[in-house]
Amino acid sequence: MSQGTVLVIGGGVAGALTSLFLKQNGFLPELYERVAAFNDVGVVKQIKGSLALAPNGLKILSQIPGLDKKFLDNGAPLNYLSHRTSHGTILAETPIDIYSLRFGYPLLGIKRTVVLRLLHEELNRQLIPVHFGKSLCALTQSNEHVTVEFQDGTKVIGDYLIGCDGLRSTVRQLLFGSDQPTYTGLTQTIGITDRIGQLDRSEMLNVYGDGGTHFITYPFNSKEACFACTFRESIADTESWRTLSTEQALKFIHECGF
Ligand SMILES: Cc1cc2nc3c(=O)[nH]c(=O)nc-3n(C[C@H](O)[C@H](O)[C@H](O)COP(=O)(O)OP(=O)(O)OC[C@H]3O[C@@H](n4cnc5c(N)ncnc54)[C@H](O)[C@@H]3O)c2cc1C
């Protein structure tokens, strides 16, 4: 017997995985996502790069049969963790291939779009309803039910509601009041390159520059690596996402001292 219908708001990593685990535990999850199509789900649209999935993350994924293998097949295990200064001094170099022996899984470089695709394929495979173009704007609750309203005027009733709608969660704001994150002025330039060069030993390389800048790069498959350069911008500048050309990105990275 079903434990009840759960309305899950937001189809990023959190919403997709929450829905899968709810179903595994006897609930009936229904996922509602504000973007019109899968390609724009999560922070993926803005962040073109990849992420490094820790061994404990893969361990959690393994509780959904076959999902850990799909992630491993679509990513690159990282074998070295290196830290250097931008002047070339090696601060530390640690072989981390031991993670697989010790924890059962490696640190895995994997493309963000692939993470979301694999999770949404699993939602489809398990016939969990995913509704796109549904932007939650209001909610009411009684002792028995919760009713949510979307910007297109439609309403849905469920037994439970879980907000997985990201950093500026509407669910959280409706329940607990206005709660905007504070921009601290840290900016990151992210990209993908097929010039993996010295990373062919599957290394996550961290480089620390003068003035607190940080550069990180690691492969996420046999041909491509991601890179990200973090530096400070004036807090007065507006927080935003913007796309840089290759030339602009390289100029930025050089200006950061790398
Ligand atoms: C630059 C950067 C680098 C990072 N690197 C890593 C890394 O290497 N490893 C790692 O593990 N993590 C990393 N993270 C963190 C990771 O990306 C986030 O923790 C993760 O994406 C959060 O997932 P989420 O599902 O909670 O939120 P999101 O991915 O933001 O998804 C929220 C979803 O909710 C939807 N939504 C929002 N409002 C509504 C609404 N009102 N109604 C319906 N739907 C709504 C949105 O459209 C979106 O699809 C990084 C983050 C950033 C910014």
The ligand as a Gaussian input file, in Angstrom:
#p B3LYP/6-31G(d) Opt

LIG

0 1
 C       30.092000      26.669000      -9.606000
 C       29.602000      25.456000      -8.847000
 C       30.391000      24.302000      -8.787000
 C       29.956000      23.179000      -8.065000
 N       30.728000      22.046000      -8.039000
 C       30.285000      20.922000      -7.402000
 C       31.059000      19.702000      -7.388000
 O       32.154000      19.612000      -7.950000
 N       30.546000      18.613000      -6.742000
 C       29.324000      18.661000      -6.120000
 O       28.889000      17.637000      -5.567000
 N       28.577000      19.814000      -6.104000
 C       29.031000      20.926000      -6.725000
 N       28.290000      22.085000      -6.705000
 C       27.035000      22.097000      -5.962000
 C       25.911000      21.434000      -6.740000
 O       25.909000      21.900000      -8.075000
 C       24.592000      21.803000      -6.081000
 O       24.659000      21.460000      -4.718000
 C       23.443000      21.033000      -6.719000
 O       23.334000      21.336000      -8.095000
 C       22.171000      21.429000      -6.029000
 O       21.145000      20.639000      -6.575000
 P       19.637000      20.954000      -6.251000
 O       18.832000      19.895000      -6.935000
 O       19.463000      21.163000      -4.783000
 O       19.356000      22.398000      -6.882000
 P       19.339000      22.875000      -8.400000
 O       20.321000      22.130000      -9.229000
 O       19.437000      24.363000      -8.350000
 O       17.891000      22.451000      -8.910000
 C       16.730000      23.116000      -8.468000
 C       15.645000      22.896000      -9.515000
 O       14.436000      23.449000      -9.011000
 C       13.781000      24.140000     -10.053000
 N       12.925000      25.173000      -9.444000
 C       13.319000      26.323000      -8.841000
 N       12.260000      27.016000      -8.409000
 C       11.159000      26.286000      -8.745000
 C        9.755000      26.486000      -8.571000
 N        9.259000      27.577000      -7.963000
 N        8.891000      25.544000      -9.043000
 C        9.369000      24.422000      -9.665000
 N       10.697000      24.192000      -9.859000
 C       11.581000      25.106000      -9.399000
 C       14.908000      24.733000     -10.893000
 O       14.496000      25.029000     -12.215000
 C       15.934000      23.604000     -10.845000
 O       15.774000      22.688000     -11.918000
 C       28.704000      23.215000      -7.397000
 C       27.898000      24.371000      -7.483000
 C       28.344000      25.479000      -8.198000
 C       27.459000      26.718000      -8.276000

